[in-house]
Amino acid sequence: MKTSTVAEFEQRFYTYVGSAFDICSEIYEQIVAAPQENRVNMFAIACRLYGRVDSDESYEVCSSGISKDSQNELKSTYGEIVDTLFESCLKRAVASNLTEEQLYKMVWESVVNNSIFDTDETRKFALYYVLIDRRVPYFRIERGLSVDNKDYQAMIRTLDHDIQKMKFVLAFDFEQKTQEASNLLDIILAQPDYQSQVVLLARLVTELKKDKNSMLMDLLKRIRE
């Protein structure tokens, strides 16, 4: 395989076509073929662009040579390990307010190049499992407002009227999503202080996740039937 420059590597994401694993396999091979000083930067590019830019599908990747059965075995054996390592990196990054570049360097060294993954196959899988994670790409964020559970429950009781109003808005069938969003935003912005806004938004997130999980369960039920 011809070694790509960083610019050529970045451009490939706008041309790739192939299975997710095969594309990630090629990404891994391009990164490790590059000079050591370019690898973390290329990994960061992959995290930012993989699956998130439109491709003209002009470049079909070669098969990784790793069968579907082998991919499933890799997931069964190493999937939870990759998740645990990646989760640890993310928690450390948020706790320390690390930059995107610092996080990607940590993940490249602590996950993809971890000695646990001692073959090209396992390292390709580790890269693949990171790139398909919904928490990629990473963004530098603050730890956020922390509210004691007792205080949180007391505020929930105080905000019950607005919580019920938000639930009604979520249940109502608006013609446009912007109408739904603007009603929800108005309820939140009408709160007297930042902490009340945050608690109300936390309840909104809970309701949205609940609906998402419910839809997922319905889908799984239909699949089983």
Secondary structure as GFF3:
##gff-version 3
##sequence-region A 1 225
A	DSSP	alpha_helix	6	12	.	.	.	ID=ss1
A	DSSP	beta_strand	16	17	.	.	.	ID=ss2
A	DSSP	alpha_helix	20	33	.	.	.	ID=ss3
A	DSSP	alpha_helix	36	49	.	.	.	ID=ss4
A	DSSP	beta_strand	59	60	.	.	.	ID=ss5
A	DSSP	alpha_helix	68	95	.	.	.	ID=ss6
A	DSSP	alpha_helix	100	107	.	.	.	ID=ss7
A	DSSP	pi_helix	108	112	.	.	.	ID=ss8
A	DSSP	alpha_helix	120	131	.	.	.	ID=ss9
A	DSSP	alpha_helix	149	158	.	.	.	ID=ss10
A	DSSP	alpha_helix	160	171	.	.	.	ID=ss11
A	DSSP	alpha_helix	177	189	.	.	.	ID=ss12
A	DSSP	alpha_helix	194	224	.	.	.	ID=ss13
###
